[in-house]
Amino acid sequence: MKKSRKILIGASCVALAAAIGMAGWRIAVREASKQHNLITLDTSDVPSPITEFTEHDIQLSEVKMHYAVYGDRGYPLILIHGNAGDKNSLAEAASYLANDYKVYVPESRCHGQSSDPGAISYDLMAKDIKEFCEALGIEKPYIMGHSDGGINALTLAYTYPDLPGAIISCGANSVPEKFKPYFTVGVKVMNLFKPDKLNDMMLTLPQMNAELLSRITCPTYIVAGENDIMWLSDTVFLYESTQPYSDIAVIKGANHSSYISQDGKQAYALAKSYFEGL
C-alpha cells in the first residue's frame, strides 16, 4: 500500500510539473507572439459562401493540372493547398472568397487529379503555377498559399517577381530544420512505415535563405498560427527577409491549419483585410 501511494504521489508530482511547464510555455509563446502583430480575425461580417464551382484540366509543359474555379468576377486570386492536399483542402475558403474574387484552386503536381510526372519540388511547383497563369491569361494575381502552398507562394514570388500582384504565405518554413521536433519526428515515422516523396520533400526542402527572399518585390503577408508547427523565429525570419515589402501577423490561438483550411470564414477575413488594404 505504501509503495502504491508513493508511486501515485510521484506520478501526481510529475503531472503537476508538466502542467506548470506547459502553462509557462504558453505564456512565453503568447508574449513572443504579441511582439509580432498577434491578431484575432473578425468573422462577424462575412458574406454567405458561393458553393458553385467548375472543374477543368489544362496541359502544362510537364503536368496536366486539374483545378476548380469559384466565382466569375473580381480580381483573380489563386489558392494553393498544402502537402498531400487537393482542391477540397481550401474549398471552404474559396467559397467565401468567391464573393469578392475570381478564385482559382489548382491541384499541385503529384496531388489530387493533377498528373504525377515523377519529380516534385517547390521550384517545380512554382514553375507550374507560372505556366498555369500564362496558359489562362491570368495577370498579376493575388496568391494565397497554406503550408507547402505558402512555400510555393514565396518561391514563385522570388523566382518570378513580376508575376504575382501580392501574396499571403500562411504557415511556411524557410528550411526543414525550423519545424518543431514533434512534427519532424512524426513525418519521419510515417516515412518509415510508408515511404513517400511528399514526406521526403518536407524533410529536405525548402532551402530558402535571405538572399533568395530579398528578391521578392510584391506586397507579401507572412502569417502563422500562434501554435504553428514551425518556430516563431522562422516566421519572423521570413518577414524580415522580405522587407520592405512585407507585413506579419500571428493568429491568436490558431494552429497550423485552423484559420485557413479548417475555417473558410477566417481565411476570408484574413485575405480580404490584407488585399483591401494594399
Secondary structure, 3 states (H helix, E strand, C coil): CHHHHHHHHHHHHHHHHHHHHHHHHHHHHHHHHHCCCEECCCCCCCCCCCCCEEEEEEECCCCEEEEEEECCCCEEEEEECCCCCCCCCCHHHHHHHCCCEEEEEECCCCCCCCCCCCCCCHHHHHHHHHHHHHHHCCCCCEEEEECHHHHHHHHHHHHCCCCCCEEEEECCCCCHHHECHHHHHHHHHHHHHCCCHHHHHHHHCCCCCHHHHCCCCCCEEEEEECCCCECHHHHHHHHHHCCCCEEEEEECCCCCCCCCCCCHHHHHHHHHHHHHCC
